[in-house]
């Protein structure tokens, strides 16, 4: 009987082992590639736009991640970010149906891999004082020998990591870039500056635009029609366009073309009236722009001589005396002023504008103006001429009377438009659009200038831009949207893997407030002591000026004693902060190292005891 029981037990264990192996094999086959993202911000879940781009891959794309593993042994932050980059690339490769092929390469010094990385254009960045360099970049190729790179993965750009990689893959899979027409009287592209007699850099928005699209510059003086293969037309600072040029824009919109217009009541970078021999000419020149016939036909009102002032969104600049002063005509529009319902502005945080105008729907207009960017309710308008010769920005608030309603600085004009030239009988003339269309209108051209949103630096011989506002994103988002490709828009600005200790930061802020209060108190007492010493000194005779009186000495001793006490109080505040942070760390270590494992062990023992009693 005992033998049979042992045999049955052994057979049962063998069968269970076979079932376990079978379950593993079946789950491995059925659940291959399955992943569960349990991170708070779903860092490893690809956004819909990225998945769409990967689904559209119709040919293999090879990605080569070059990372100097040995050289970065002592750089834990960079190594942690490398892990983040690699895991994201592996996730994208797993979701690409085999069309995205990832290779991870450690380019050792003087190796063929290092030569290959340099050949792609990747940058080896110095990482220590001894001149040690490291690679951390991505190169991509397609079947037609197309190449695209990310020269170096910067940890401070982690929020745009997924977008940057998706854009690289998107570019490699796009055989033909969309054609963008550009009609501008502002110097967006690189060229010769006659004022400085030097070559000027292109505006950052133009540089980004030319990387993503095929940009065709149009000549306003010769413009009579828009090529049919142009997907989007961008008009910047249109000044006194001829009827033929406006008619070309009119017919482009009526046939379904996508148009984006930037006008301005006072374009600060408009140098069309500049004369090196007469500096006053530039100051007096008209810097406004308008499309009067087209705006009227489209049912939109725009005042080319009015600027929006916003007391609540005024940015701080240097005043006439060098002291900081807020300029109600230079605005930092926040998330609350941007449309959350439109893909162009949904993920943006800050847009800076300067001497901006506004749009309104005309009476009896059949169109619809959907606001994208608005001023706050604490805003009003003023004449654009007031900003030309204004010595002090604060004077703009003289007589300021807010309307209580926001002004539309940028919007999407939607409708079924009619021609502004019903009298024209040109071949193929359209009197009315067959379908509804949308025109993007922006009442500021300075929004495109580098000075309002990006700081340029030279990084290893390459021009890098550090954005402090989302103006560039606004522009590219708009063009992406008008070309019909919204995949890249949806993946801009993801959360980062950095998880700051919010409780520790809160403790530090509290301590800083306490220390600042004590320091201000000390400074106040110091000022009061200096005042008393000065009064005592002025009461002394000429021959006693260099000798401290008993009253002065007593006052000085009193202050020095109080200074030591306040310094002691400051050290106590800092000591309590360190003690609080250390106590928090100790509790976290106890929870993670002891409490959780103990609870798991007790739970396992309790479950085993329950099973034993049940048997």
C-alpha positions in Angstrom: 0.0 0.0 0.0 2.8 2.4 0.9 4.6 1.4 -2.3 1.5 2.2 -4.4 1.1 5.6 -2.6 4.8 6.5 -3.4 4.3 5.4 -7.0 1.2 7.5 -7.3 2.9 10.5 -5.7 5.9 10.2 -8.0 3.7 9.8 -11.0 1.6 12.8 -10.0 4.8 14.9 -9.5 6.0 13.8 -13.0 2.7 14.7 -14.6 2.7 18.1 -12.8 6.2 18.7 -14.1 5.1 17.8 -17.6 2.1 20.1 -17.3 4.3 22.9 -16.0 6.7 22.6 -19.0 3.7 22.4 -21.3 2.2 25.6 -19.8 5.5 27.4 -20.2 5.8 26.4 -23.9 2.2 27.3 -24.7 2.4 30.7 -22.8 5.7 31.4 -24.5 4.1 30.8 -27.9 0.8 32.6 -27.2 2.1 35.5 -25.1 5.3 36.2 -27.0 6.0 40.0 -27.0 3.3 40.7 -24.4 4.3 43.3 -21.9 2.7 45.0 -18.9 3.6 48.6 -18.2 3.2 49.3 -14.5 5.1 52.6 -14.4 3.2 55.7 -13.1 3.5 57.7 -16.4 3.3 54.6 -18.6 6.8 55.3 -19.9 7.1 52.1 -21.8 3.7 52.3 -23.5 4.2 53.7 -27.0 1.8 56.5 -27.9 -0.7 56.0 -30.7 1.3 58.2 -33.1 4.4 56.0 -32.7 2.5 52.8 -33.2 1.0 54.3 -36.4 4.4 55.2 -37.7 5.7 51.7 -37.0 2.6 50.1 -38.6 3.3 52.2 -41.8 6.8 50.9 -42.2 6.8 49.2 -45.6 10.5 48.4 -45.7 13.2 47.4 -43.2 14.8 50.3 -41.2 18.1 49.6 -39.5 18.9 51.4 -36.3 22.4 51.5 -34.8 22.6 52.6 -31.1 26.2 53.6 -30.4 27.0 53.7 -26.7 30.5 53.8 -25.1 29.8 51.4 -22.3 33.3 51.2 -20.8 34.0 55.0 -21.0 30.8 55.8 -19.0 31.4 53.4 -16.1 31.6 56.3 -13.7 28.5 58.2 -15.1 25.5 56.7 -13.4 23.0 59.3 -14.7 24.1 58.7 -18.3 24.1 54.9 -17.8 20.5 55.1 -16.4 19.4 57.2 -19.4 21.1 54.8 -21.8 19.0 52.0 -20.3 15.9 54.1 -20.8 16.8 54.8 -24.5 17.6 51.1 -25.2 14.4 49.8 -23.6 12.4 52.3 -25.7 14.1 51.3 -28.9 13.6 47.6 -28.0 9.9 48.2 -27.4 9.6 50.0 -30.8 11.4 47.2 -32.5 9.1 44.6 -30.9 6.1 46.5 -32.2 7.3 46.9 -35.8 6.5 43.5 -37.2 10.2 42.9 -37.8 10.6 46.1 -39.9 12.7 47.9 -37.3 16.0 46.2 -36.7 18.1 47.4 -33.7 21.8 46.9 -33.2 23.6 48.0 -30.1 27.3 48.8 -30.6 30.1 49.8 -28.2 32.5 51.9 -30.3 35.8 51.3 -28.6 38.6 53.8 -29.2 40.5 53.3 -32.6 38.0 50.6 -33.6 36.1 50.2 -36.9 32.9 50.7 -34.9 34.2 54.1 -33.8 35.0 55.0 -37.4 31.5 53.9 -38.5 29.9 56.1 -35.8 32.0 59.1 -36.9 31.1 58.3 -40.5 27.4 58.6 -39.7 28.0 62.0 -38.1 27.6 60.9 -34.5 29.5 63.0 -31.9 31.9 61.8 -29.3 31.4 64.2 -26.3 34.1 64.9 -23.7 33.0 63.4 -20.4 35.9 64.2 -18.0 38.8 66.6 -17.5 41.2 64.1 -19.1 39.5 64.5 -22.4 37.9 61.0 -22.4 35.1 60.9 -25.0 31.9 58.9 -25.2 29.4 58.1 -28.0 25.7 58.0 -27.2 23.8 58.5 -30.4 21.6 56.8 -33.0 22.1 56.2 -36.7 19.4 54.9 -39.0 19.4 53.6 -42.6 16.8 52.4 -45.0 17.0 50.3 -48.2 17.5 53.3 -50.5 20.7 54.3 -48.6 18.9 57.1 -46.8 20.4 58.1 -43.5 19.2 60.0 -40.4 20.9 60.5 -37.0 20.5 61.7 -33.5 24.0 62.9 -32.8 23.8 62.6 -29.0 21.0 61.6 -26.6 20.9 64.5 -24.0 19.2 63.5 -20.7 17.7 66.9 -20.4 15.6 66.2 -23.6 14.1 63.0 -22.3 10.6 64.5 -22.6 11.0 64.5 -26.4 12.9 61.1 -26.6 10.0 59.2 -28.1 9.3 62.0 -30.6 12.9 62.3 -31.7 13.2 58.6 -32.4 9.8 58.4 -34.0 10.7 61.3 -36.2 13.9 59.6 -37.3 12.0 56.4 -38.2 9.3 58.5 -40.0 11.9 60.4 -42.0 13.6 57.1 -43.1 10.2 55.7 -44.2 9.1 58.8 -46.1 10.3 58.6 -49.7 9.1 62.0 -50.6 8.9 64.9 -48.3 5.7 67.0 -48.4 6.1 70.2 -50.4 5.7 73.4 -48.4 5.3 76.8 -50.1 6.8 79.7 -48.2 5.9 83.3 -49.0 7.7 85.6 -46.6 9.0 89.2 -46.5 11.0 88.3 -43.3 14.5 86.8 -43.6 13.6 83.3 -42.3 16.2 81.5 -44.4 20.0 81.8 -44.3 21.4 84.7 -46.4 23.6 87.7 -46.5 22.7 90.5 -44.1 23.6 93.9 -45.7 23.5 95.7 -42.4 26.2 93.5 -40.8 27.8 92.5 -44.1 27.9 88.9 -42.8 26.0 85.7 -43.5 23.0 85.3 -41.1 21.9 82.0 -39.6 18.4 80.7 -40.6 15.7 81.1 -38.1 15.3 78.0 -36.0 11.7 77.4 -37.2 12.9 77.5 -40.8 15.8 75.1 -40.1 13.3 72.6 -38.5 10.9 73.1 -41.4 13.5 72.4 -44.0 14.6 69.2 -42.2 11.0 67.8 -42.2 9.7 69.1 -45.5 10.6 70.2 -49.0 10.5 74.0 -48.7 9.9 76.1 -51.8 10.4 79.9 -51.5 7.8 81.9 -53.5 8.4 85.3 -55.0 5.6 87.7 -54.1 6.3 90.0 -57.1 6.0 87.1 -59.6 3.3 85.1 -57.9 0.3 84.3 -60.0 -0.5 80.7 -59.1 0.4 78.0 -56.6 1.7 74.7 -57.9 -0.8 71.9 -57.4 1.8 69.6 -55.7 2.3 72.1 -52.8 0.5 70.6 -49.8 0.7 73.6 -47.4 1.3 77.3 -48.1 2.8 79.5 -45.3 2.5 83.2 -45.7 4.6 85.4 -43.3 4.3 89.2 -43.1 2.4 89.8 -46.4 3.0 93.5 -47.3 1.1 95.1 -50.1 0.6 92.0 -52.1 -0.5 92.5 -55.6 -4.0 91.4 -56.7 -2.4 88.6 -58.7 -0.6 87.3 -55.6 -3.8 87.5 -53.5 -5.8 85.9 -56.2 -3.3 83.0 -56.2 -3.8 82.5 -52.5 -7.6 82.9 -52.9 -7.8 80.1 -55.5 -5.3 77.9 -53.6 -7.8 77.9 -50.6 -10.9 77.4 -52.7 -9.4 74.3 -54.4 -8.7 72.8 -50.9 -5.2 73.9 -50.2 -4.0 74.3 -46.6 -3.0 77.9 -45.8 -1.3 79.3 -42.7 -1.0 83.1 -42.4 1.2 85.2 -40.0 0.3 88.9 -40.0 1.5 91.5 -37.5 0.6 95.1 -36.6 4.2 95.7 -35.7 6.7 93.1 -36.9 9.8 94.0 -34.9 12.2 92.0 -37.2 10.8 93.5 -40.4 13.9 95.2 -42.0 12.3 96.0 -45.3 12.5 99.7 -44.6 16.1 99.6 -43.3 18.6 102.0 -44.8 22.2 101.8 -43.5 22.6 105.5 -44.4 19.5 106.6 -42.6 18.8 104.8 -39.3 15.7 106.9 -38.7 14.1 105.3 -41.8 13.8 101.9 -40.1 12.1 103.4 -37.1 9.6 105.3 -39.2 8.9 102.5 -41.6 5.6 100.7 -41.6 6.0 97.3 -40.1 2.5 96.1 -40.3 1.1 93.5 -42.7 -2.4 92.5 -43.9 -4.5 90.6 -46.4 -7.4 93.0 -46.7 -9.3 91.6 -49.6 -8.9 88.0 -48.5 -9.8 88.7 -44.9 -12.9 90.5 -46.0 -14.0 87.7 -48.3 -13.3 85.1 -45.6 -15.4 87.0 -43.0 -12.7 87.9 -40.5 -11.8 91.3 -39.1 -8.2 92.2 -38.4 -6.9 95.7 -37.3 -3.4 96.1 -38.7 -2.9 99.2 -36.4 -3.9 97.6 -33.1 -1.8 95.7 -30.6 -3.0 93.5 -27.7 -1.8 94.6 -24.2 -2.2 92.0 -21.4 -1.4 93.0 -17.8 -1.7 89.5 -16.5 0.7 87.9 -19.0 3.3 90.7 -19.3 6.8 89.4 -19.5 9.7 91.0 -17.6 12.4 92.9 -19.5 15.1 95.5 -18.6 13.7 99.0 -18.3 15.3 102.2 -19.4 17.4 102.4 -16.2 18.3 98.7 -16.3 15.8 97.7 -13.6 13.4 94.9 -14.5 10.0 96.0 -15.7 7.0 94.2 -17.1 6.1 94.8 -20.7 2.3 94.4 -21.4 3.0 94.2 -25.1 5.4 91.2 -24.8 3.3 88.3 -23.5 4.0 84.9 -22.0 0.8 83.1 -22.8 0.3 80.0 -20.6 -1.4 76.7 -20.8 -4.7 78.3 -19.7 -4.5 80.5 -22.8 -4.0 77.6 -25.3 -6.7 75.4 -26.7 -6.7 71.9 -25.0 -9.1 70.6 -27.7 -6.9 71.1 -30.8 -4.0 68.8 -31.6 -1.8 71.8 -32.5 -1.8 73.3 -29.0 -3.0 70.5 -26.8 0.4 69.5 -25.4 2.0 73.0 -25.3 2.7 74.9 -22.1 4.0 78.4 -23.0 3.8 80.6 -26.1 5.6 84.0 -26.2 4.4 86.7 -28.5 5.4 90.4 -29.0 3.3 93.3 -30.2 0.6 90.9 -31.4 -2.7 91.7 -33.0 -6.0 89.9 -32.8 -8.8 88.4 -35.0 -12.6 88.7 -34.8 -15.4 87.4 -36.9 -16.9 90.0 -39.1 -20.6 90.8 -38.7 -22.8 88.4 -40.9 -19.8 86.1 -41.3 -20.7 82.5 -42.1 -17.3 81.2 -41.1 -16.3 79.9 -37.6 -13.2 81.1 -35.7 -11.9 78.5 -33.3 -9.4 80.1 -30.9 -6.0 78.4 -30.5 -4.2 81.1 -28.6 -5.9 83.9 -26.6 -4.9 86.6 -24.3 -6.2 86.6 -20.7 -9.3 88.6 -19.7 -7.0 91.3 -18.2 -6.2 92.7 -21.6 -7.0 95.6 -23.9 -5.8 97.0 -27.2 -3.8 100.1 -28.1 -2.4 101.7 -31.2 0.7 100.0 -32.7 2.5 103.3 -33.0 2.7 103.6 -29.2 5.2 100.8 -29.1 7.6 102.4 -31.6 9.0 105.3 -29.5 8.1 104.1 -26.1 11.0 104.9 -23.6 9.3 103.1 -20.6 7.0 100.0 -21.2 5.2 100.9 -17.9 3.7 103.9 -19.7 1.6 101.5 -21.8 -0.6 100.9 -18.8 -1.5 104.6 -18.6 -5.3 104.6 -19.1 -5.3 100.8 -19.3 -8.9 99.6 -19.2 -9.2 95.8 -19.6 -12.2 94.6 -21.6 -12.8 91.5 -19.5 -12.8 89.2 -22.6 -9.8 87.5 -24.2 -8.5 88.4 -27.7 -7.9 85.7 -30.3 -4.2 85.9 -31.2 -4.3 82.7 -33.3 -7.2 80.7 -34.5 -8.5 78.2 -37.0 -10.9 79.8 -39.4 -13.3 77.2 -40.7 -15.9 77.5 -43.4 -16.9 77.1 -47.1 -15.2 80.1 -48.5 -16.0 82.2 -51.5 -13.7 84.1 -53.8 -12.5 87.6 -53.1 -12.3 88.2 -56.8 -15.7 87.4 -58.4 -14.9 89.6 -61.3 -11.9 87.5 -62.4 -12.5 85.1 -65.4 -9.2 83.3 -65.4 -9.0 79.7 -66.7 -10.1 77.3 -64.0 -11.5 80.1 -61.9 -13.3 79.0 -58.8 -16.1 81.2 -57.4 -16.6 79.1 -54.3 -15.0 76.1 -52.6 -16.6 72.7 -53.2 -15.9 71.6 -49.6 -15.3 73.3 -46.3 -11.7 74.2 -45.5 -9.7 75.6 -42.6 -7.2 78.4 -42.5 -4.7 78.9 -39.7 -4.4 82.6 -38.7 -1.7 84.0 -36.4 -1.6 87.8 -35.6 2.1 87.9 -34.8 5.2 87.2 -36.8 7.7 87.7 -33.9 6.3 84.4 -32.4 8.6 82.7 -35.1 11.8 84.6 -34.1 14.4 82.8 -32.0 14.6 85.5 -29.4 11.1 84.7 -28.1 11.5 80.9 -27.6 15.0 79.5 -27.9 18.6 80.2 -26.9 21.3 79.1 -29.3 24.5 77.5 -28.2 27.5 76.0 -30.0 27.9 72.3 -29.0 30.9 70.5 -30.5 30.7 72.7 -33.6 27.0 72.2 -34.0 24.3 74.8 -33.4 22.0 73.6 -30.6 18.8 75.3 -29.4 17.6 75.2 -25.9 13.9 76.0 -25.9 12.3 78.0 -23.1 8.9 78.3 -24.8 6.9 76.2 -27.2 6.8 78.5 -30.2 8.8 76.1 -32.3 6.5 73.2 -31.4 3.5 75.4 -32.3 4.8 76.1 -35.8 5.9 72.5 -36.6 2.7 71.1 -35.0 0.6 73.4 -37.3 2.5 72.3 -40.4 2.3 68.6 -39.5 -1.4 69.0 -38.9 -2.0 70.8 -42.2 0.0 68.1 -44.2 -2.4 65.6 -42.7 0.2 63.7 -40.7 -0.8 64.0 -37.1 1.1 61.0 -35.8 4.2 63.0 -34.8 2.0 65.7 -33.1 0.4 63.1 -30.7 3.8 62.0 -29.3 5.3 65.4 -28.4 6.3 66.0 -24.8 6.0 62.7 -22.9 6.7 62.3 -19.2 10.3 61.6 -18.1 11.7 58.6 -16.1 13.1 61.0 -13.5 11.1 60.5 -10.3 12.1 63.3 -7.9 11.6 62.9 -4.2 8.7 65.3 -3.9 8.5 65.0 -0.1 12.2 65.9 0.1 11.7 68.8 -2.2 8.8 70.0 0.0 11.0 69.8 3.1 13.8 71.8 1.3 11.3 74.5 0.2 10.0 74.8 3.8 13.5 75.1 5.1 14.5 77.7 2.4 11.5 79.8 3.4 12.5 79.7 7.0 16.1 80.5 6.3 15.1 83.3 3.9 12.9 84.8 6.7 15.8 84.6 9.2 18.3 86.1 6.7 15.9 89.0 5.9 15.5 89.6 9.7 19.3 89.6 10.0 19.6 92.1 7.1 17.0 94.3 8.6 18.8 94.4 11.9 22.1 95.1 10.2 20.6 98.0 8.3 19.1 99.4 11.5 22.5 99.1 13.3 24.3 100.8 10.4 21.7 103.6 10.6 22.3 104.1 14.4 26.1 104.0 14.0 25.8 106.7 11.3 23.7 108.9 13.5 26.2 108.5 16.4 29.1 109.1 14.1 27.6 112.3 12.7 27.2 113.7 16.3 30.9 113.4 17.0 33.4 116.1 16.6 35.9 116.1 13.7 38.9 114.9 15.9 36.9 112.0 17.3 35.7 110.6 13.9 38.0 107.6 13.9 37.3 106.6 17.5 34.3 104.5 18.6 32.2 106.1 21.2 30.8 103.9 24.1 27.4 104.1 22.6 28.7 103.0 19.2 30.7 100.2 20.7 27.7 99.0 22.7 25.4 99.1 19.6 28.0 97.2 17.6 28.5 94.6 20.3 24.8 94.1 20.6 24.5 93.6 16.8 27.4 91.1 16.7 25.8 89.1 19.5 22.5 89.1 17.7 24.2 88.1 14.5 25.8 85.0 16.2 22.3 84.1 17.5 20.7 84.3 14.1 23.5 82.3 12.5 22.9 79.7 15.1 19.2 79.7 14.3 20.0 79.3 10.6 22.2 76.3 11.4 19.4 74.8 13.5 17.0 75.1 10.6 19.4 73.4 8.3 20.1 70.7 11.0 16.4 70.0 11.4 16.1 69.7 7.6 18.9 67.2 7.4 17.4 65.3 10.3 14.0 65.2 8.6 15.4 64.0 5.3 17.5 61.3 7.1 14.5 60.2 9.1 12.5 59.9 5.9 15.3 57.9 4.2 15.5 55.5 7.3 11.7 54.9 7.1 11.9 54.2 3.4 14.8 51.8 3.9 12.8 50.0 6.6 9.7 49.7 4.4 11.6 48.5 1.4 14.3 46.3 3.0 12.5 44.8 6.0 8.8 45.4 6.3 7.7 44.3 2.8 9.8 41.1 2.8 8.6 40.3 6.3 5.0 40.8 5.2 5.6 38.6 2.2 7.2 35.8 4.3 4.4 36.0 6.9 1.8 35.8 4.1 3.5 32.8 2.5 3.7 31.0 5.9 0.1 31.8 6.6 -1.0 30.4 3.2 1.1 27.2 3.7 -0.5 26.7 7.2 -3.9 27.2 5.7 -3.2 24.7 3.0 -1.9 22.2 5.5 -5.0 22.4 7.7 -7.3 22.2 4.6 -5.5 18.9 3.6 
